[in-house]
Amino acid sequence: MGKATAARAEYGWGAAGLSLLVVLAAVVTLWQMGRVPVCACGTVKLWFGDVASSETSQHLTDWYTLSHVIHGFIFYAVLAWVVPGWTLGSRLAVALAIEGDRDMRNAGGDQGIEQAILVGRTQFGLAGGLHGLP
């Protein structure tokens, strides 16, 4: 088996699915915190450069995009060093989760995340049912 085939096999569909779930969880949590998924202006732009606008982070890329990419690479590299036995996909999913958590804490702070978890528990009938969660 060649290196390219081995790399594809190492990543696998399970890790891709887990990565997608991590991203969806971040989107849902931000939505529960009151953030809109796309710009209320009705358009989605490839680039939005005004950092002082309410449209920041509501388009495909902005000044903060590079920060997210850099943090993702850093978290991935640290995971590759700390847990070298993990698959490429596992490290990707965990790096996405760390960056998503960091972004949510910047968006609404710990209190915003706790409120989103409470709202999610209530909406999905989980209130008081998951004792291990915050």
N, C-alpha and C positions, 0 to 999 in steps of 0.2 A: 504494500500500500504506500503510495507516494505521500509526501509531506502535505500537499494541498488536500488530498482526500482525508488524511488523518485529521487535519485541522477542521474540516467540515464535520467529520464524525464526532470530534471532541466537542464542538459547539452544540450540535443536535437541536431537535425541535423542542425538547423540554426546556432548555435554557432560553430559547427564543420566546416560548410561551411565558416563562417566568419573567423575562424582561418586559414583555408586553403587559403583564399583570402589574408589575411594579410601576410602569408609566401610567397605566389606567388608575391605579390606586392614588397616585399623586394628583392626577387630574380631578378625580372625584373628591379628594380631600380639599384641594384648593377651591373647588366649586362649593363644597359645604362651608368653607370659610367665607363665602360671599364673592369670590373672584369669578369673573365671567370668563368662559373658555376662549372667546374671540372678541375682537374689538366691538364695542357697542355702536361704533360708527357705521357698521354694516359692510366694511371691506376688510380684506386680509391682504396686507402688503408683504412683499418679500423682505424689505428692509424698512425699519423705522428708526430714525436717529435722534429724536428729541427725548432726552432722558427726563425732562421735567414735565412730561405730558402724562395724562391718565391713560394714554394709548400705549405706553411703554409696557413691554412684555405681553402685548396682546396681538402681536404680528409674528410672522415666521422667524425673523431675526432682528436683533437690536444690539446695542452696545454691550449688553450682558451675555449674549450668546457665547462669545469667546471665553468668558469666565466659566460658564457651565462646561464647555468642552475641556478647558484646562483642568478644572477640578475633577472631571471624570477620568482624565488620563492619570492624574495624581493618585486618586483613590484606587484605580485599577492597578497601577504600578506598586503601590503599597501592599495591596492584597496579593499580587503576584510574589512579592518578597516575603510577606508574613505567612501566607498559606499556599506554598508552591504546588501542592498536590491538587488544588481545585482546578476544575476545567475552565477553559476560556469563558464559556457561557456563564458559569457560576460567578466568576469574578465580575463579569459584565453586569449581571443582575444585581449583585451586592453594591457595586459602584454606582449604578443607577439609583438604588434605594438610598444610599448615603447622600448623593447629590440632591435627590428629590426631597429628602428630609431637611437638608440644609436650606434649600430654596423655600420650603414651606415655613420654616422657622423665620426666615427673612421676611416672608410675605405677611405673616400674622403673629409671629412669636409663639411661644409654647402655649399661651392661653388660647390662641386661635386654633391650634391643632387639637387641644383638649376639647374645645367647643365643637369642632368638626367631628371628632370621634363620638361625642355625646349625641349630636344630631344624627349621625349615621346609625348608632345603636338604636335610637328611638325609631327612626324611619324603617329600619330593617328588623324590628322586634327583638333586638339583642340586649335591651336595657337590663342590666343585672345578670345576664346569662353567660357572660364570658369573664370569669373571675380572674384570669391571668392578664387581662388587658388593662392599660391605665385608665 
